[in-house]
Amino acid sequence: MAEARRLVVASYNVHSCVGTDGRHDRERVGEVIRSLDADVVALQEVESLLDSEDGTTQLACLVRAAGFSPGHPLRLDGPSNRYVRDVEIMREVARQLDAVGVRVEVNALDKRAFYALLAGGRSDFYLLGWASESGDGADTFEVLFPPPDSPSASTFNASGFYDARLAEIMREAQSTTNLQARAAVLQRAFTRLSELRPILPLVVQPDAVVYNAQRVRWDPPVNLALRPGDLRPADATRP
């Protein structure tokens, strides 16, 4: 059996790079980040405005100071023919990450090749579209983040993300029958998910749907997907 790899995750409030001595020093903060030797570092209170010292963002400076070379490379995999404007979405993600010093190479593939890449576990950063058709918050965890050894595991969790605490919260949600109590448990699950940040959620506005209510009756599903089977003549008897 292969030896399990230890993953070090750190959290650090940089207080806008101002230390307890009141001195503003980005390089000092960068040295602290580098000394953590962590695989993932979550930073709080990083200024988003351009830094007056050299005209770059504070986050970009910290990325450099922490030991990453300017333009740290990262490959973003995604389909070129699966979603509306999928390649444009990936390019926009790359543009925003480039603003903080992370150079992203957009790898747009035919959807068959893309899903084969995910099924083989060969992508660490990818664009994947999903919407809950039921409107149940639990779908987010049961579909997108099932345990790697779960029978329901799919390409949605191609990175193999798993968190024991999150799994424990979801087991509690599955065993809770009271709707109000279950909603409170799911809120804890979403709070935990936001702390871990295994995904970068992108909200893409749906295309507009215009129809004549005098001629067409449409009972849209929760996700507002337009499906021919949901359309009926306005004067038709309800099934």
C-alpha positions as CSV (number, residue, x, y, z in Angstrom):
1,M,0.0,0.0,0.0
2,A,1.3,3.4,-1.0
3,E,2.2,5.7,1.9
4,A,-0.4,8.4,2.5
5,R,0.8,11.9,1.6
6,R,0.5,14.5,4.3
7,L,-1.2,17.7,3.2
8,V,-0.4,20.9,5.2
9,V,-3.0,23.6,5.3
10,A,-2.4,26.9,7.0
11,S,-4.5,30.0,7.8
12,Y,-2.9,33.4,8.3
13,N,-4.5,36.8,9.0
14,V,-1.9,39.2,7.6
15,H,-3.7,42.4,8.8
16,S,-2.9,44.3,5.6
17,C,0.8,43.4,6.1
18,V,1.0,45.5,9.3
19,G,2.7,43.8,12.2
20,T,2.1,44.1,15.9
21,D,4.9,46.7,15.9
22,G,2.8,48.9,13.5
23,R,5.2,48.5,10.7
24,H,4.0,47.7,7.1
25,D,6.3,45.1,5.7
26,R,5.2,42.8,2.8
27,E,8.5,41.0,2.6
28,R,8.3,40.1,6.3
29,V,4.8,38.6,5.9
30,G,6.1,36.7,2.8
31,E,8.9,35.2,4.9
32,V,6.4,34.0,7.4
33,I,4.3,32.4,4.7
34,R,7.3,30.7,3.2
35,S,8.4,29.4,6.6
36,L,5.1,27.6,7.0
37,D,6.0,25.2,4.2
38,A,2.3,24.6,3.6
39,D,0.6,23.1,0.6
40,V,-2.3,25.5,0.9
41,V,-2.3,28.8,2.7
42,A,-5.6,30.8,3.3
43,L,-4.9,34.5,3.8
44,Q,-7.3,36.9,5.5
45,E,-7.4,40.8,5.4
46,V,-5.3,41.1,2.3
47,E,-5.8,44.5,0.6
48,S,-7.4,44.3,-2.8
49,L,-6.4,47.7,-4.0
50,L,-3.2,48.5,-5.7
51,D,-0.2,48.9,-3.4
52,S,1.3,52.4,-3.5
53,E,4.8,51.0,-3.1
54,D,5.0,49.5,-6.6
55,G,1.6,49.6,-8.1
56,T,0.8,45.9,-7.8
57,T,-1.8,44.2,-5.7
58,Q,-0.8,43.2,-2.2
59,L,-1.8,39.6,-2.9
60,A,0.5,39.5,-6.0
61,C,3.4,40.8,-3.8
62,L,2.8,38.2,-1.1
63,V,2.7,35.4,-3.7
64,R,6.1,36.6,-4.9
65,A,7.5,37.0,-1.4
66,A,6.3,33.6,-0.4
67,G,8.6,32.0,-3.0
68,F,6.4,31.7,-6.1
69,S,8.0,33.0,-9.3
70,P,6.0,35.7,-11.1
71,G,3.4,34.1,-13.2
72,H,3.3,30.8,-11.2
73,P,1.9,28.3,-13.8
74,L,-1.4,26.5,-13.4
75,R,-3.3,24.5,-16.0
76,L,-7.1,25.0,-16.2
77,D,-8.8,22.2,-18.0
78,G,-12.3,22.5,-19.5
79,P,-14.5,21.6,-22.4
80,S,-14.5,23.7,-25.6
81,N,-18.0,22.5,-26.8
82,R,-20.0,21.6,-23.7
83,Y,-21.3,24.9,-22.2
84,V,-22.3,28.3,-23.5
85,R,-19.2,30.4,-23.8
86,D,-17.1,27.8,-21.9
87,V,-13.8,28.9,-23.4
88,E,-14.5,32.6,-22.7
89,I,-15.4,31.7,-19.1
90,M,-12.0,29.9,-18.6
91,R,-10.2,32.8,-20.2
92,E,-11.8,35.2,-17.7
93,V,-10.9,33.0,-14.8
94,A,-7.3,33.0,-16.1
95,R,-7.4,36.8,-16.4
96,Q,-8.5,37.3,-12.8
97,L,-5.9,34.9,-11.4
98,D,-3.2,36.6,-13.5
99,A,-4.0,39.8,-11.7
100,V,-2.7,38.2,-8.5
101,G,0.4,36.7,-10.1
102,V,-1.0,33.2,-10.9
103,R,-0.4,32.4,-14.6
104,V,-3.1,30.1,-15.9
105,E,-2.8,28.1,-19.1
106,V,-6.3,27.4,-20.5
107,N,-6.5,23.9,-21.8
108,A,-9.8,23.7,-23.8
109,L,-10.6,20.2,-24.9
110,D,-13.3,18.4,-26.8
111,K,-15.9,17.4,-24.2
112,R,-15.2,13.7,-24.7
113,A,-11.5,14.1,-24.1
114,F,-12.2,16.4,-21.2
115,Y,-14.4,14.0,-19.3
116,A,-11.9,11.2,-20.0
117,L,-9.3,13.4,-18.4
118,L,-11.5,13.8,-15.3
119,A,-12.4,10.1,-15.2
120,G,-8.6,9.3,-15.1
121,G,-8.0,11.7,-12.3
122,R,-5.5,13.7,-14.4
123,S,-6.8,17.2,-13.6
124,D,-6.3,19.3,-10.5
125,F,-8.0,22.4,-11.7
126,Y,-11.0,22.2,-14.1
127,L,-14.2,24.0,-15.2
128,L,-17.3,21.9,-14.5
129,G,-20.9,23.1,-14.8
130,W,-23.6,21.8,-12.4
131,A,-27.0,22.9,-11.1
132,S,-29.3,21.3,-8.6
133,E,-32.6,20.3,-10.2
134,S,-34.2,19.5,-6.8
135,G,-33.3,22.7,-5.0
136,D,-32.1,20.7,-2.1
137,G,-28.8,22.0,-0.6
138,A,-27.7,18.5,0.2
139,D,-27.3,17.8,-3.5
140,T,-24.2,20.0,-3.5
141,F,-22.4,17.6,-1.2
142,E,-23.9,14.3,-2.3
143,V,-23.3,15.0,-6.0
144,L,-20.2,17.2,-6.1
145,F,-18.3,15.9,-3.1
146,P,-19.1,12.3,-2.4
147,P,-16.3,10.3,-0.7
148,P,-13.8,8.9,-3.2
149,D,-14.9,5.3,-2.4
150,S,-18.6,6.1,-2.5
151,P,-20.8,4.2,-5.1
152,S,-22.0,7.6,-6.2
153,A,-18.5,9.0,-6.9
154,S,-18.2,10.5,-10.3
155,T,-16.1,12.9,-12.4
156,F,-17.7,15.8,-10.4
157,N,-15.2,14.9,-7.7
158,A,-12.3,14.2,-10.0
159,S,-9.8,15.7,-7.6
160,G,-10.7,13.2,-4.9
161,F,-11.6,16.0,-2.4
162,Y,-12.6,14.6,1.0
163,D,-13.0,16.2,4.4
164,A,-13.8,14.0,7.4
165,R,-15.5,16.8,9.3
166,L,-17.7,17.7,6.3
167,A,-18.6,14.0,5.8
168,E,-19.7,13.8,9.5
169,I,-21.9,16.9,9.1
170,M,-23.5,15.4,6.0
171,R,-24.2,12.1,7.8
172,E,-26.0,14.1,10.5
173,A,-28.0,15.9,7.8
174,Q,-29.1,12.6,6.2
175,S,-30.3,11.3,9.6
176,T,-32.2,14.5,10.5
177,T,-35.9,14.4,9.6
178,N,-37.0,17.7,10.9
179,L,-36.8,20.2,8.0
180,Q,-35.8,23.2,10.1
181,A,-33.1,21.2,12.0
182,R,-31.9,19.8,8.7
183,A,-31.6,23.3,7.2
184,A,-29.5,24.3,10.2
185,V,-27.2,21.3,9.7
186,L,-26.8,22.1,6.0
187,Q,-25.9,25.6,6.9
188,R,-23.0,24.3,8.9
189,A,-22.0,22.1,6.0
190,F,-21.9,25.1,3.7
191,T,-19.9,27.1,6.3
192,R,-17.4,24.3,6.4
193,L,-17.2,24.2,2.6
194,S,-16.6,27.9,2.4
195,E,-13.7,27.5,4.8
196,L,-12.1,24.7,2.8
197,R,-12.7,26.4,-0.6
198,P,-12.3,23.2,-2.8
199,I,-14.2,25.1,-5.5
200,L,-14.3,28.5,-7.0
201,P,-18.0,29.0,-7.6
202,L,-18.9,30.9,-10.8
203,V,-22.5,32.1,-11.2
204,V,-23.4,32.3,-14.9
205,Q,-26.7,34.0,-15.6
206,P,-29.2,31.8,-17.5
207,D,-30.3,32.8,-21.0
208,A,-33.6,34.8,-21.1
209,V,-36.7,32.8,-21.9
210,V,-39.6,34.7,-23.4
211,Y,-43.0,33.1,-24.1
212,N,-46.6,34.0,-24.7
213,A,-48.6,33.0,-21.6
214,Q,-51.8,33.2,-23.5
215,R,-50.7,30.4,-25.8
216,V,-48.2,28.4,-23.8
217,R,-48.3,27.1,-20.2
218,W,-44.9,26.5,-18.6
219,D,-44.3,25.2,-15.1
220,P,-40.5,25.8,-14.8
221,P,-38.4,23.4,-12.6
222,V,-36.4,24.8,-9.8
223,N,-33.3,25.4,-11.9
224,L,-35.4,27.1,-14.6
225,A,-34.2,24.7,-17.3
226,L,-36.3,25.0,-20.5
227,R,-37.4,21.4,-21.3
228,P,-39.8,20.7,-24.2
229,G,-41.6,18.2,-22.0
230,D,-42.6,20.9,-19.5
231,L,-44.4,23.0,-22.2
232,R,-48.2,22.7,-22.8
233,P,-50.7,24.6,-24.9
234,A,-52.3,27.2,-22.6
235,D,-55.8,25.7,-23.0
236,A,-54.6,22.1,-22.5
237,T,-56.1,20.1,-19.6
238,R,-53.5,19.6,-16.8
239,P,-52.1,16.0,-16.8
